Amino acid sequence: CQTLGNFSFLITLTLFFMIVLQKGLKENFADAQVSVVDCPDLTQEPFNFPAKGICGKPRIADVGGVPYLIPVVRKEKVYDLNAVAKDIELPGAFILGAGAASSRILGANAELIPIVQTKSEKKPAVNGSYVAQINPADKGCLLEKYSSKYSDCEFGLLANLYASEGQPGKVIEVKANGRTGELNFVSCLRQILEKHYGEKPVGMGGTFVIQKGKAKIHIMPPEFSACPLNTDEDVNNWLKFFEMKAPLICQPVIVSRDPGFDLRVEHTHCFSHHGEGGHYHQDTSPDSVQYLGYFLPAELLFRIDRPLETHLVGRD
């Protein structure tokens, strides 16, 4: 566990983030506006989350890692979001993020878009997660609500998670339209923070919507690779890529730099209400793309089940 801030520092950091992001985003987007606002009610459209907000003891967890997926899979690596909530000292946490579905539960490999109000002493868990997998019928995207088939909160291999008490409160609102630079929205945000804060790691999470445009999204194949995936080229040849249309609701987890914990410094999954979702890479319609996001800096960073043997392949 590493401290990224405290409550009083968090307020100051939120204001600094606003100023820093405003300046940096204008180098990558034709129009960018950053402000501190009241978090919208996330139980409403288009989010339909099981919690109203992303505020209250915000923290980030990096669980497992890409080395448990490649070069060869470690299927025994399974986790539970309710257990993670306890591990990060926030039982009952509202968790958003990006991870891999449990092949033990699904019987196949798939992308998990975790959206879970974890269980507490007084309430059972509410799982609003989605799973994106390859449709065996047409090889396209099959996006399903997790709770339509399963009752657990399990995931496998890896996940990058933003957790909070799920409360309303002040958040950073980011609007960015018309991408003029090469960086995707998430990479742009992260690199702005890295450039400004240098060796001091800062992190944030939340949600954003691609309101207009299209995006490059990947979904992992249902079968794990029989051959070791040793390079990024191997990984990209194995993954299935799609161009998906807005609106896409995305869950990013961002850390400005790795302080030596073998972190995945950015990871974003998305879902939609029109049957598309997966792992976000980049918008493919830079002239027309519109982003609207709500973020909050994290106070704490937790590293759970860090791989003993590691590499940098497949971190995109």
N, C-alpha and C positions, 0 to 999 in steps of 0.2 A: 504494500500500500504506500502511495506517495501523496503527500498533501499538495494540492494545486492552489489552495486558497482557504479562506474562512468566510463567515457570513459578511462581516464588515468589509473585508477585502473583496468579496464577491460583488458587492454593490459598486465599488470603485472600478473593479475589473470590467464589469458590464458596460460602464460608461466609456472606459478606455477602448474596449472592443468596438463599440459603436463608432468612435472617432477613427480608429485605425482601419476598420473594415471599409468605412465610407471612402477613404482616400484610396485604398488599394483596389477596391472593386472597379473604380472608374478607369483603371489601367487595363481592365479586361472586358468591360461592358460599356456599351454606348450610354446607358443610363443606369444609375445605381443610387438607391436611397436607403440609408440605415438610420433607424431610430429606436428608442426604448418605448415600448407600448405595453398595455395590458395584454396578457396572453389571451387569444380568442378561446372560446369554449370548444375544446377539441372533441367533445362528445357529439358535436354537430358536423354536418357536411362541410367539406368533403372527407374529413378525417374519420369520424365515427369511432373514436378511441374510447376505451373504457374508463378514462380519467379526463378531468376537465382541463388540466394544464401540465406543464413540465417543470414546475417550480417546487422547491422544498428539498433541501439537502442534496443537491445535484451531484452526481458522481458518475465515473466511467469505469467499466470493467472490460478487460481484454482477456477472454477465456480461451484456453487451448491455443490453436494457431494453425497456420497454413502447413507447417511441417507434419501435422497429423493427417493431412489430405494428400500432399505430394512430397516426395516422388511416388510413394505408395501409401495407400490409405491405412489408417489405424481405426478400424471399425469399433474397437472396444472403447474408444473415447466418446463417452456420452455424459451429458450433464442435464441439470434440471434448473429452470429459471427460478423456482421457489427456493432452491438451495443456494443459488447465486445471490439472491436477495439477502439471505442470512449472512453469506460470506462477506458481502460488502456492507454489513452492519445496518441494513435497512429492510428488515422484514416487512412485507406488504408493499414493497416498492412498485412503482409503475415503470416498466421497462420498454424501451424502444431500441431498435438497432438493426444489425445485419448478421446473419449466421448461416450455418448449414443445418438442414433438417436432420433428424435422427433416422438413419437408414434402418435401425432396429425396429422402429415404429412403422415407417412408411413402406419398408421393404424395397426402397430405392433411394438413390441420391437425389437431392433437391435443394433449392434455395429456400431459406426461411426468412420471412419478414416478421420478426418478433414484435408483438404489441400486446403486452401482458400486464394486467394488474395482479401481482403475485398475492398469494394467500397470506392472511394475517391470523392472529388468534381469534378474531371476530368474524372474518369473512373468507369464503373460499376464493380461489383464483378465478379471474375472468380473462379468458384467452381470446384476444381479438386478432391473433396472428394470421398471416397468409402463408401459403406454400406455393412456390412457382416451380413447375417441373415440365419436362418435355412430354407433350401429349402423344401417347403411343399411336393414336389414330391418324394424326396428320403431321406429326413431328413439329408442331407449333408449340405455343405456350399454353400450358394448362395452369391457371391460377385458381386456387380454392381457399376458402376460409378453413383454417386448421380445425376449428371446433365443429365443422360440419361432419368430420369423420373421427376425430380423436379427442380424448378428454384429458390428456396429460399436458405437461409443460416442458417436455424433453427436447433437447437439441443435441447435435453431434459435432465433434471435431473442432469447431471454432465458432466464436461469436465476438462481435464488438458491440457493447451495450452502453446505452445512456440510461441512468436510473434516477428517479426522483420520487418525492412523495405524491406526485401527480396533482399538485395544487395550482390554483390560479396565482397570478403574480406578474411582476414586470419581466419582460423578455426582450431580446433584441430582434427587431423585425428587419428583414433584409429583402429589398426589392431590386432585381437586376434584370434588365431587358437588353436584348441585342448584343450577343457576345462578339467582341472584336478581337480578343486574344485567343491563344491556343489552349489555355487551361480550362478544364471543366469547372463547374461552379464550386464543388467541394474542394478540389485541389487549389483553386484560387483563394478560397477562404483560409485554408490551412497554411499556404505559403505566405500569405499576408501576415498571419500571426507569427510564423517562424521568423520571418524577416525582422519583425518589430521586437519580439521578445528574445530572440537569439537562443542562448543555451538554457534559458529558463523555460521548461515545458509548461504549456497551458493547453487546456482542452475544452471542448464544448460539444453539445449534442442538441437534438431537437427534431424538427421536422420541416420539410419544405415541399412545395408543390411546383412541379413544372406545369404551368397553367396553359401555355401555348407552345406548339412546336413538337418535335419528335426527338427521341433519344436512342442511343446505342446501349443495349442491355444484353447481358449474357445470362444463360441458365446452364447449370451443370448437367451433363448427361445422366440418365438414370443408372447407368452402370459405371462403377469406378474403373479407371483405366487399368487394363491388364498389364500394360508395359509401364515402367517407371517414367514419370514426367520430370525430366532433368533440366529443362530450360523453359524460359517464358514462351518460346515458339512452340514447344511441345504442349504447354498448357493451353495456349490460344487455339491450337489445332484440335484440342480435345473439347473445349468449351463450344457451346452453341450460341451464336450471336444473332440478335434480332434488332430491327428498328421498330420502336414502339411509340405510340402517339399519346399526347397529353389528353386529359390531365393525369399526371402520375404523382402519387403521394410518396415521398421519400423519407427515409430515416437515416441521417448521417451521424457518424461518430468520428470526431476529429481530435487528434493530439498534434500540437505544433511540431514536436520533435520527440524522438525516442530517447529517454534518459538512461537507456541501458537495460531495458526490460524485454527486449525483443518484441516490440509492439507493432501492430499494424496501424499506422498512423492515420489512415483514413479508410473508411469502409461504409458504403451506402447501398441499401436495398430499397426497392420501391414496389408499390402495388397500385391498382387502379380499380375502378368500378366498371370497367369494360373488358375485364378478363386478361389484362396484360400486367407483367411485373417481373422482377428479378434483380440482378446486380447492375447498378447504374455505372456507366463509364463516361458518357459525354452526350451533350445534345448534338443532334445532327442537322439542326436548322438554326444556325447561329443568328441569322438576320431577324427571325421572327420569335425566337425563344423568349419566354417570360418566366422568371423564378419569383416565388414568394415564400420566404422562410421565417421560422421562429426558433431562436436558439438561446441557450443559456450556458455560461461558463461553468465548469465543474469544480467542485471543491476538492475532490479526492479521486485518485486513480488507483484501481486495484488490478493486480496481475494474478490470474488464477490458472494453475496447471500449465506453467510455462514449459514448452518443449525443451528437453535437454540437448537435443541435436537440432540445429536450425540452419536456415538458408534464406535467401532473399527472392527466391523464385515464386512467381504467382502472387505477388503482393498488390498488383494493380486492382 
